[in-house]
Each structure stands twice: as C-alpha cells, then as structure tokens.
C-alpha cells in the first residue's frame, strides 16, 4: 500500500507522528519518501537522532507551519499521501489564546486542503478528536470546523483521484496530553487531584491510532469521519491503577471539560454506519455516494435510530488490573521517554 509512495505528515514530531513514522518505516521499508513537517527544530533534531539518515534515507524533515500556505504547497510537491496531525490542542491555552488556535487548526486545515488540491496528492487523512463532537470548548470547535473543511473538500476535488477523510478518537494512553504521566508525577505527593469521581474517558493506544490511519489511507471512500470501537475507563480507576496508596482529592470539572467523552452524537445517527472495527459518520447532504451504496460497497450496517457513542454508556470498561498492565506496558515503551 505505501511501498514506493511519498508521504507527508504534518505535526510529525508529536506523539502520534513519531509512532506513525516508526510504524511506517518498519512495515513499509520501500516507502519512497516520508517527510515530517513541523515547527520545532529541536524536536526534529531529536527525532533525527532516533531515526538516523544512514539507516532511514527515505526520511526527510521540513521546518514549516501549516499557517504558511506557500510552505505547504512546497511540502506537498511529489507527495501521494498526506496525514494531517498538526494542531494546537491544549484546551486551557486555546481558551486563553483563541485566535492562535483558530489560525493553526482551522486556517491551517484549509491551507493544507488547497495545497493538496493544487498538487498531485491522492489520499488525505486528517486527525480529529472526541472534543469535536458537540464541542464545549474552543479547541473542540476548531476541530469541528477542521473536520467540516476536510469532509467538504471532497465536493471540490473535481476529476482528481483524491480522497479526504477524517479519523476521530479520544484520549491516547501515554501521549503528552494524557492524565497518566500527570498522575505518575503527582504520585510522590500522596494525593491525586480528581476532577469528578464519575468522569469517564475512552482509551486508545498510539499504535491503534496509527493502525486506524493506515486503514483509512487504504480503505476510506472520502468524506467519512471514522471512529474506533474502543473501551472506556473511569478516572478514579486510573488513579487507583497508578497510585493505589494515594488519596483522591475532588477538585471539580475544569472549564471546557465534559464528564464523558462523546464521539458520535445521536444527531449523527442517521448518517452513521457500523464497519466492524470502526463506525463511520458519513457526510449529510452533497456526496457522490449515498449511505446505501456505502453500506453495500463497504459491507457496513446502518446504526439504530438515536444511536450515540460516549465513554459513559460504553459497554466495555477497563478494570484496574487491566489499566495497570496497560500503563506499565505503555510507560516501558521506548516512546515514553519523549512524552
């Protein structure tokens, strides 16, 4: 699938990007070129130490910002596949600096779409977040805008063999935004802050996120938002798994935070289908295909009317021993040092 192809990943020095690069280089040694675009020269330097040019001549590093349309046009030259992982995603920082978040997450998305339309790109997969479903904070709202831009980009591709699709998932265990490294840091104080004892989150590993993107590159029709079927956890169980001896102190839900993560709202149910490992939210309105065509071609089933998918009502929850085992595995992972 990726052999002899040129790939660009934006935000490629982040948690997802590093895992994606590592996976692609090990599964597809004949990839023609794998270019990492990001803003931070130090992170690129560190990543180049991990993947030296002598062993990985196909890897390239591009300093650039998705806000810079001209730079993106240059970056997608000769590229077949684009994975868009660049984003500003710290919720409090986005609330305090809203337009900075809009410039990267919304205007940056459109810059990338335009560059892909002007180049020879064939497949584009953009990363989304659970926070884009019924958003309650600015970060979620910008990612909802971004998702809409990528979905609608399929309407203006004309005769090009080009597909844009979106992959949406929740908390990545062990990534830089995850609660687990924070809890581990706080463990020595003998007390962990818990926002709300009823809070739940979805759980996905970086590797599962990467596999989902690879699945999407190969199989997505264009226009769908793919959502993985993954287990949930209770925040109190994570605290128990990380530091069983620590006291749990309730501190209250932070601004812009939900009690349960939503990935598919009941309003999405008329356009949502079940693909087996994933759900797909299909675009409503203008598309080159109908939901029935999609089901037939992809061997998918429509979901029940009023269906929704959130971490609180999920049927699969991780137990404390399962969480503990996963956290230990994750933290002994070679990537963990960078998060």
CORRAWO-V330972 format. One line per field, one symbol per residue. psi: psi as a letter, one per 20 degrees, with the letter a starting at -180 (. if undefined). burial: b if it has 9 or more other ideal C-beta (glycine too) atoms within 8 Angstrom, else e. A space follows every 10 residues. Layout:
BEGIN
psi: ???
burial: ???
END
This chain:
BEGIN
psi: gipjqpqppq kijagggghg gggghhhmhj pgpopoprho hghgghhhhh mqhhhmiipq poprpiingh hhgghjpjph pppojpqpjo ghhhhhmghg gggghghggh gggghhhibk qhpppppaqh iiomqirggh hhhgggghgg gihhijicjq mppprqpprb popirhjqhg hghhhighij ppppgpiipq qqpqqgghgg hhghggghhq hpiqoppqoq rrqphhhggg hgmhiqqppp iqpqpjqqgq pphprhhihh jpqojehrqp oqpqcoriqr hhgggghjlr qqrqpjpror hhjqioqprg hggggggggg hjqhhhhi.
burial: ebeebbbbbb bbbbbbbbbb bbbbbeebee bebbbbbbee eebbebbbee beeeebebbe bbebebbbbe bbbebbeebb bbbbbbbbee bbbbbeebeb bbbbbbbbbb bbbbbbbebe bebbbbbbbb bbbebebbbb bbbbbbbebb bbbbeebeee ebbbbbbbbb bbbbbeebbb bebbebbeee bbebbbeebb bbbbbbebbb bbbbbbbeeb bbbbbbbbeb bbbbbbbbbb bbbeebebee eeeeebbeeb bbbbbeebbe bbbbbeebbb bbbeeebeee beebbeebeb ebbeeebbbb bbebeebbee eebbebbeeb beeebbeeb
END
